[in-house]
Amino acid sequence: GLPAYNISGALPEVHFRHAPYLFHRMGFLKAELIAQVLRTGRHVLVSDSDVVWVKSPLALLETLREGGATIGASTDCLDLSADRDKSPRASSPFMCGHSPGNR
């Protein structure tokens, strides 16, 4: 019952990081989605998994939440069980990026 933007069919249902044109398309679709949300009059804060914050954003996020902001999170891992397992490992499971302990 939550409102959502549906971009089903815009990208293949297979892992596509190996194909730069598809990875770039994903970036375009993310930017287009942000633009659509901005056009509704809402504000948007986007932070990717490889962003470095100069200090913890938790206080900011809490202030935004208390002010009525909707906060959502997502992951680069497309495998639910692998995403739940945060054990350090030498490399990411298939279709998962930025797992803890990756070398």
N, C-alpha and C positions, 0 to 999 in steps of 0.2 A: 503493500500500500504506500510505499514511499515514491515521491516523484523522481523520475530518472530520465536521463538523456540516453536514448538507445542508438548506438552506432553499429548494431549487429549487421554483419555482411560487408562492412567497410574494409575489413581485413580478413585474411584467410584464417581458418581455425587451426592452423598448424604454427609451430614455432617459426618466427620469421626474422629473428635477429641476424641471420646469415645473409639476408637479402637487403642491402642498404636502401633500395628504393622503397621497400615495405616499411622498414624501420623509420625512414623519413616521413612516410605517409602517416604512421602512427603519431609522430611529432606534430604534423600538420593537423591531424584530427584533434589532438589535445588542445592545440592553440585555438582551433575553431570552436571547440566546446567552451573554452574559457571566454571567448568573444561572445558566444551566445548567452552565457550566464551574465556577463557584464551588460549586455543589451537589456536584460530584465531589470536593471537598476541595482543589482546586488554587487557586493564587493567580492573579490576572489584573492585568496592567498594560496599559492601553489609552491610546494617544496618537493623536490625529487629525492630519491634515496641516496644520490651521490652529492647532495648539497651539504656544505659545511656551515653550520650556524656558529657565530662567534660567541654566543652564550646560549644557554638552554632556552628553547622557545616555550617551555611549559607554562610560565606565568602569562605570556602573551596569549597562548591558546586558551587558557582558563578564563582570562578577561574577555576574550571574544565569545567563548561559550556562555559565560554569565550574561553577556549582552544580547544573547539570542542567536548567535551564529550557529550554523549547521557545520559540523566538522566531520569529514570523512577521511578514511585512510584506505590505501590500496597497497599492493605488493607487486614486485616484479616476478614473483614466483607463481607459475601457473599450475603447480601441483600442490593440492591442499595438504596432504600428509607431509610432504617435504617442507612446506611453509610452516607447519606447526612445530616441526623439529628444528630448534634453534641451536643444536649442538655444533660446536666448532668442527670444521671438516676441511680437508685439503682443497676441495673444489666444490662448486655448486652442483646440486642435483640437476638433471636434465630439465630444461625450461624454467630454471630459477636463476635469478641474478642476485648478487650482493648478499650471499649467505654469510653468517658470522664465521670468522676464522679462515675465510678463503685465502689461499696463497697463490 
